[in-house]
Amino acid sequence: MNLPLPVLPVYLVDFFGSALMIVLSFAASRYAFKLMRREPRELLWSYIYMLTLALTAFSVGRSVGHIVRDILVNTGYKEIWESISPISGAINTITFIFISAVTLYYSFVEKGFLLLRQANAKLGEAFEEIRRGRDQAILLERHAISDRMAATLAHETRNPLFTIANFAKSLLRKCDKDEPISSRLQIIVEESHKLEGLIDGILKVKHDLPYLMRRVSVAEVLDGLEKSGRDKAEVARVRLHVSPSPGDIWLQADMESVLVGLGEILANAVEASPKGGVVDIAAEREGDMAVLRIADSGKGIPAAVLPKIFEPCFSTKDYSTGLGLSFAKEILEANHGFVKVESVPERGTTVVVAFPVAASEGDETPAAAGGAEAGR
């Protein structure tokens, strides 16, 4: 092969460029194959892999054709090249047709894939809506069951409880204060009054009794709450710490039902605290709201459980109906209250109850069922 100097670089570039094209095309195909294997569900990688295969075939056919042509033409076998050059052109044409077919096929597949994605998204939304509807139906059913249970129990136990309390009072009047039985009868009377308050609170929530809305001082609420929870705290060996109420803060509420609702929260705080633990009770004014906080020293409530604690029939305790906190929340909300729970694992739980502050003594309303309805 004897080529003039100006032509030699052209043939060398053509020869080595064709060889390099073959190497790079195979490298691109290999990398595209790795992408497809990494994410087999990604349609784009499949298309790129098929496209690189087609381009590799085109590169091989084109580059081999150039190399063979350079060798045959420059070694005196130009006739042979002229006879096989149509075959090389046909291979290149077929390769272009394949590339076009792959691209067209991908456009149709992509449309179908997008439709499938949209359908899958709609199915996901529909499933989520069904799940929310199911959870709502279960919650409503629990509320209905708890309402029926509570109303039935309240009505059926109110009269016997009233009889027990009156009988104990009658015996208490006939006994001397120094007699041992006198203190036991006093316990029966006090506990009967607590149960009567709980039953009345349930019946008020169910609109079977009117709310007696009146001006109530926060100091009075704290004092009544401490008295109602003192015995349970002593039995559990838990100390109640009540912070003094700052200034005169007044509420417009039904005193007895508020104490029932707060008492249930306090009872849970005492149960959650370990022996020797402390339950802090505090109140303060924040703007137009009177905020009461009951904080225990227990282990806290898990994040997965926290949203469910006020649901009827839900409880993490053995032998519990799961109705106490549910009714406590309803009672407090019926008194215009707002209940929020804050819990940190291993650091205890704080229940925050906020009531609107009564503006003046003129806000006092007579005893009527309408007060309860306004609270809702």
MOVENCOR-V764597 format. One record per pair of residues at least 6 apart in sequence whose C-alpha atoms are under 6 Angstrom apart, sorted by the first residue. I is the first residue (numbers start at 0). J is the second residue. Records with the same first field share a line. If there is no record, write none. Layout:
BEGIN
I: J, J
END
This chain:
BEGIN
0: 73, 74
14: 66
17: 62
21: 58, 59
24: 55
28: 51, 52
31: 48
32: 48
35: 44, 45
53: 98
57: 91, 94
71: 77
141: 311
142: 311
153: 198
164: 188, 191
167: 184
197: 259
200: 256
202: 208
203: 209
204: 330
209: 367, 368
210: 253, 368, 371
211: 253, 366
212: 252, 253, 366
213: 251, 252, 363
214: 250, 251, 363
215: 249, 250
216: 248, 249
217: 248, 249
218: 244
236: 274, 275
237: 274, 275, 276, 277
238: 277
239: 277, 278
240: 279
241: 279, 280, 281
242: 281
244: 282
249: 356, 357
250: 356, 357
251: 357
252: 334
260: 327, 330, 331
268: 295
271: 297
272: 295, 296, 297
276: 296
277: 296
278: 294, 295
279: 293, 294
280: 292, 293
281: 291, 292
282: 290, 291
283: 289, 290
284: 290
287: 355, 356
288: 354, 355, 356
289: 353, 354, 356
290: 352, 353
291: 351, 352
292: 350, 351
293: 349, 350
294: 348, 349
295: 347, 348
296: 347
297: 347
298: 344, 345, 346, 347
299: 342, 343, 344, 345, 346, 347, 348
300: 342
309: 324, 325
310: 325
311: 321, 322, 325
312: 320, 321, 322
313: 321
314: 321
333: 371, 374, 375
334: 374
335: 374
336: 353, 354
337: 352, 353
338: 351, 352
339: 350, 351
340: 349, 350
341: 348, 349
342: 348
END
